[in-house]
């Protein structure tokens, strides 16, 4: 994996750890990681507002953990 992809996985993992999901970004890298199966695009309703963003998949967690 490239450094940029690992950085994106790290940001989503940090958001998950702090309870700030879904992680919101407009990055092309996030789209590439969805295609490769490392991230999942989803929506959630919070206080009546639809929030769209990205979640880590098990493959994304494994890929990030293996790179450490």
N, C-alpha and C positions, 0 to 999 in steps of 0.2 A: 504494500500500500504506500501511496505517496504521503508526504508530510502533511499536506493540506487536508487529505481525507482523515488522517489520524487526529488532526486538530479538531475537525468537525465532530468526530466521534467523541472526543474528550469533552467538548462543549455540551453535547447532548447528555453524556453521562453525568456531568456536573449538575445540569439542570434537573436530571432525574434524582440525584442524591439530595438536592435541596427542595424537591417537591414542586418544581416550576415547569411541569410538563403541560402541554406539549411545547417543545422548543421551537420558537418561531424564527425563521430566516427565509430569505429569498435567494440564497446562494445556489449556484448551479451545481456545486459539489454535493449539496444535499440531494438534489435530483438524481445525480449519478449514483449516490449511495443507496437510494431507493431502488434504482434499477438493478444494482448488484445484490440487493437483499440485506444490506446492513442497517438501513433505516426503514421505517414505516411511516407513511403520511396518514394522519388521522385528524378527526375533529372531536371536540369536547364542548359541552355546554356548561358554562360557569356563570352563575348569577344571571341567567337569561341571555347571555351573550355566547355566540358560537366562536370558539377559539380553534383555529387550525394550526397544525404544526407537525413536528416529527418526533417519533419515539424510536428507541433502540430496539433492534431485534436481538435474538440470542446470538445470531451470527455476528452482529455488530459488537456485542459485548465480548465475544470470544476473540474477534480480530483485534480489538483494542487491548484486551488483557494479554494476548500473545505478543504484542509489540513492546510491552514494558520490560 
